C-alpha cells in the first residue's frame, strides 16, 4: 500500500514551486518527513504521522520535528497483519 503513496510524494517534491521551498516551519519539511515515514512505517502509520504533522503546522510551532525512532503509541496486533 505504501508503494501507492511514495511516487506521488516524490513527484510533489520535485514539482513543488521554488517559491514554496524553504518556507516550512519545521526541519525536515513536511513533504520530506512524510516520504520518510511512509518508507519507514508503511501506509497506515505513515498517513497518521503525516496528518499529525500537518495538524501541527502553525507559525507558533517552529524548529526540529524529527522522524520518530519509536512510535508514540502501541500498534494493535491485528493491524500488524496489514503493514
Secondary structure in CASP SS format (residue, H / E / C, confidence):
PFRMAT SS
TARGET T0000
AUTHOR 0000-0000-0000
METHOD secondary structure of the structure
MODEL  1
X C 1.00
X H 1.00
X H 1.00
X H 1.00
X H 1.00
X H 1.00
X H 1.00
X H 1.00
X H 1.00
X H 1.00
X H 1.00
X H 1.00
X H 1.00
X H 1.00
X H 1.00
X C 1.00
X C 1.00
X C 1.00
X C 1.00
X C 1.00
X C 1.00
X C 1.00
X C 1.00
X C 1.00
X C 1.00
X E 1.00
X E 1.00
X C 1.00
X C 1.00
X H 1.00
X H 1.00
X H 1.00
X H 1.00
X H 1.00
X H 1.00
X H 1.00
X H 1.00
X H 1.00
X H 1.00
X H 1.00
X H 1.00
X C 1.00
X H 1.00
X H 1.00
X H 1.00
X H 1.00
X H 1.00
X H 1.00
X H 1.00
X H 1.00
X H 1.00
X H 1.00
X H 1.00
X H 1.00
X H 1.00
X C 1.00
X C 1.00
X C 1.00
X C 1.00
X C 1.00
X C 1.00
X C 1.00
X E 1.00
X E 1.00
X C 1.00
X C 1.00
X C 1.00
X C 1.00
X C 1.00
X C 1.00
X C 1.00
X C 1.00
X C 1.00
X C 1.00
X C 1.00
X C 1.00
X C 1.00
X C 1.00
X H 1.00
X H 1.00
X H 1.00
X C 1.00
X C 1.00
END
